[in-house]
Amino acid sequence: MNTDLAIFDGYQIRRHYDEATETWWFSVVDIVRVLTQQPDFTTARKYWNKLKERLGKEGSQLVTDCHQLKMAAEDGKQRLTDVATAETLLRLVQSVPSPKAEPIKLWLAKVGYERMQEMADPARSLARARETWQKQGRSAKWIEQRMTGQETRNKLTDYWATHDIKKGDEYAILTNLIHQEWSGVSVTGHKQVKGLKTENLRDHMSEAELIFTALAELSTRQIAASVNATGLPANKVAAKTGGRIAKKARLELEAKTGQRVVTGENYLPPTKAAKQIK
């Protein structure tokens, strides 16, 4: 899953992992609730609204750096929530006088440190991911394919990082372009087909879906590298071409088997799957 609840000093902090941009987003009001030590969520939200208004009048970049994502509210419904990265929140904390400021800063820094550890030693994240998938009942074959696909993805983003592609929106644009080309649906559309909301799409792909995703991304990287594609326009061309190669293979397989590669199958627990269908 790419949405998680973190616990700090007894408070729940909602967070969301954007797989396309590889970024953790945290609920701002949850962080403010910790800083102001408010047991009441409504009071914390009012505090944040006033603070946001003041920062906006001051022309603070902090407000601009905040985004909105749908997250589960106290009533269980998905509602738009102000979110920010750990880096932005570290600056925001300085605007809230609180005895919890230093502990929360250390906690947010720890999130970033754990990510740096994984970047320096990818085996850490792979071992943890493998253990999680095993607990969720994934087969050894599926896990191997998922990890192979992730390695292919990492090599592609490594290429983008060194060829003038901005991490964030441009990664997401290219990722969606590749996915649309090979599968016939956008990343969001694919998640809807599977009945997913905040979950990581790749964690709910079938073996075939993982293989074709990897083929599309592998093809994209090799095509881009062959012409030294640099910048967004050139890499868009490579993304479309790479995606089409995987699309051709998908259509041939579907013609032979009579079965669609993109399906609504997922790995959601039965109870959660039933709730998300409603």
Order of alpha helices (4+ residues) and beta strands (2+ residues): beta-beta-beta-alpha-alpha-alpha-beta-beta-alpha-alpha-alpha-alpha-alpha-alpha-alpha-alpha-alpha
